[in-house]
């Protein structure tokens, strides 16, 4: 059995380890446990901003998904951003990513979200195929960023 449940403060070190794996795969980001820990703590303490779901195997966490909430003027209501999703590399291919994503979609619907948006590297063909298999479509929008720190 692999339950999916909300993350707790005690999970933060294991979530930082998963995010380190994710951020070494993504071109735009670098692991920083202090920053990731602070952000995870902020989300856990303020569920109105978003939710973190974890996939457990025994006492370990083998995957996570993070949704952030905002309001879209285009949609006229609450929407979600799928900020982070990762399954431990040794556990990929067993359907755990699909299980996590389905839980995130159910959570977003339960929260009244009208849309979910996510970003992935243009070169990450496996991730693009995965999300497309789950109903996500390509957007004509181009992400632009300006770092303010």
C-alpha positions in Angstrom: 0.0 0.0 0.0 1.3 3.4 -0.9 -0.8 6.1 0.8 -0.9 9.7 -0.4 -1.4 12.3 2.3 -0.5 15.9 3.1 3.1 16.7 4.0 4.0 17.5 7.6 6.9 19.5 9.0 8.6 16.2 9.8 8.7 15.4 6.1 10.6 18.5 5.1 14.2 17.0 5.1 13.0 14.1 2.9 11.1 16.5 0.6 14.3 18.6 0.3 16.2 15.5 -0.8 13.6 14.8 -3.5 13.7 18.4 -4.6 17.4 18.2 -4.9 17.0 15.4 -7.4 14.3 17.4 -9.3 16.4 20.6 -9.4 19.5 18.8 -10.7 17.3 17.7 -13.7 15.9 21.1 -14.5 18.0 23.6 -16.4 16.7 26.7 -14.6 17.1 25.7 -10.9 19.7 24.6 -8.4 19.2 22.7 -5.2 19.4 24.9 -2.0 18.1 23.0 1.0 17.7 26.1 3.1 15.5 27.8 0.5 13.5 24.7 -0.2 13.0 24.0 3.5 11.7 27.6 4.1 9.3 27.4 1.1 8.0 24.0 2.1 7.4 25.2 5.6 5.6 28.2 4.3 3.2 26.1 2.3 2.6 23.6 5.1 1.9 26.4 7.5 -0.4 28.3 5.1 -2.6 25.8 3.2 -4.5 28.6 1.6 -1.4 29.2 -0.6 -1.1 25.6 -1.7 -0.7 22.0 -0.6 2.0 19.4 -0.7 1.0 15.7 -1.1 3.5 12.9 -0.4 3.5 9.3 -1.5 4.6 7.1 1.3 6.2 3.6 1.3 6.5 2.4 4.8 8.3 5.2 6.7 9.9 6.7 3.5 8.6 9.2 1.0 9.0 8.1 -2.6 7.2 11.0 -4.3 5.7 14.4 -3.9 3.5 16.9 -5.7 3.1 20.5 -4.8 0.1 22.7 -5.9 0.0 26.5 -5.4 -3.2 28.4 -5.6 -3.9 31.8 -7.2 -6.8 33.6 -9.0 -7.0 33.8 -12.7 -8.8 36.8 -14.3 -9.0 34.8 -17.6 -10.7 31.9 -15.9 -12.7 34.0 -13.4 -11.7 32.1 -10.4 -9.2 29.9 -8.5 -6.5 28.1 -10.4 -3.6 25.9 -9.4 0.1 25.8 -10.4 1.7 22.4 -10.3 5.0 23.7 -8.9 6.9 20.5 -8.2 6.3 16.9 -8.9 8.9 14.1 -8.5 9.0 10.4 -7.9 12.3 9.0 -6.6 14.3 7.8 -9.6 14.5 4.2 -8.3 10.7 4.0 -8.2 9.8 5.4 -11.6 7.9 3.3 -14.0 5.7 1.7 -11.4 2.7 4.1 -11.8 3.5 6.2 -8.8 3.7 9.4 -10.9 0.2 8.8 -12.3 -1.1 8.1 -8.8 0.4 11.4 -7.4 -0.9 13.4 -10.4 -4.4 12.0 -10.0 -4.4 12.9 -6.3 -3.3 16.4 -7.2 -6.0 16.7 -9.8 -8.6 15.5 -7.3 -7.3 18.0 -4.7 -7.5 20.9 -7.3 -11.1 20.0 -8.2 -12.0 19.7 -4.5 -10.5 23.2 -3.9 -12.6 24.6 -6.8 -9.7 25.2 -9.2 -10.7 25.8 -12.8 -7.3 25.0 -14.3 -3.8 23.6 -13.5 -0.7 25.0 -15.2 2.7 23.5 -15.0 6.2 24.2 -16.4 8.7 21.6 -17.6 11.9 21.8 -19.5 11.4 22.0 -23.2 13.9 19.2 -23.6 12.2 16.9 -21.1 10.4 14.7 -23.6 9.5 12.0 -21.0 7.8 14.5 -18.7 6.0 16.2 -21.6 4.7 12.8 -22.8 3.6 11.9 -19.2 1.6 15.1 -18.8 0.1 14.9 -22.2 -1.1 11.3 -21.5 -2.9 12.8 -18.5 -4.7 15.4 -20.5 -2.4 18.4 -20.3 -2.0 20.3 -23.6 0.8 22.5 -24.9 0.2 26.2 -24.3 1.0 29.0 -26.8 2.2 31.0 -23.8 6.0 31.5 -23.3 7.2 31.8 -19.7 9.4 34.8 -18.9 11.2 35.3 -15.6 12.8 38.1 -13.7 14.7 37.3 -10.5 14.0 39.9 -7.8 16.6 38.7 -5.3 
